[in-house]
Each structure stands twice: as C-alpha cells, then as structure tokens.
Amino acid sequence: MKTENKGVETITVSGKKVEAIRVKWGSTGLRSKFYSQTFWFRKSDGVYLKSKVEHGEFSELISEE
C-alpha cells in the first residue's frame, strides 16, 4: 500500500468552502490501476471531510457536533 499527500485545495462540504489536504491511498505495482481512494482532511485540525473511491463513489461528512 502507498499513501501520497497531494497538497492543499479548497473543497465544498455541506455548502461551505473548506481548505483541505488531499491524500491518495492505494495499492502499489499492477494493483494500483485497479484500486485507489482519495481522502480529504480539514487543514486546520485534520478532521475527515470526504472520500472518493476510484469508481466515483463519494462519502462526505454531513455534520459536526
């Protein structure tokens, strides 16, 4: 497995713009073409915001308590 920090970008979560760190996680070698996932974490405190599976499925933080 391999993890890459892809840098900081501004994304929209629950209608709000947030600075986030994008991290790509996946297999190495030949398997890397078949599976990877991207995660976004809030830059200010590292809280999970959103993820995307290579097939285009998204999971997103809905609310905070």
CORRAMO-V261712 format. One record per residue. RES is the residue in one small letter. PSI is psi in whole degrees, -180 to 180 (none if undefined). Layout:
# CORRAMO-V261712
res=RES psi=PSI
res=RES psi=PSI
This chain:
# CORRAMO-V261712
res=m psi=154
res=k psi=141
res=t psi=135
res=e psi=131
res=n psi=118
res=k psi=5
res=g psi=-175
res=v psi=139
res=e psi=163
res=t psi=125
res=i psi=167
res=t psi=125
res=v psi=123
res=s psi=40
res=g psi=4
res=k psi=140
res=k psi=133
res=v psi=137
res=e psi=127
res=a psi=151
res=i psi=127
res=r psi=128
res=v psi=127
res=k psi=132
res=w psi=137
res=g psi=-174
res=s psi=166
res=t psi=168
res=g psi=-146
res=l psi=-32
res=r psi=-20
res=s psi=-25
res=k psi=-18
res=f psi=-20
res=y psi=126
res=s psi=160
res=q psi=145
res=t psi=135
res=f psi=147
res=w psi=132
res=f psi=140
res=r psi=130
res=k psi=-39
res=s psi=-34
res=d psi=3
res=g psi=9
res=v psi=136
res=y psi=133
res=l psi=-42
res=k psi=154
res=s psi=158
res=k psi=125
res=v psi=150
res=e psi=-28
res=h psi=0
res=g psi=3
res=e psi=135
res=f psi=149
res=s psi=134
res=e psi=146
res=l psi=129
res=i psi=-45
res=s psi=164
res=e psi=148
res=e psi=none
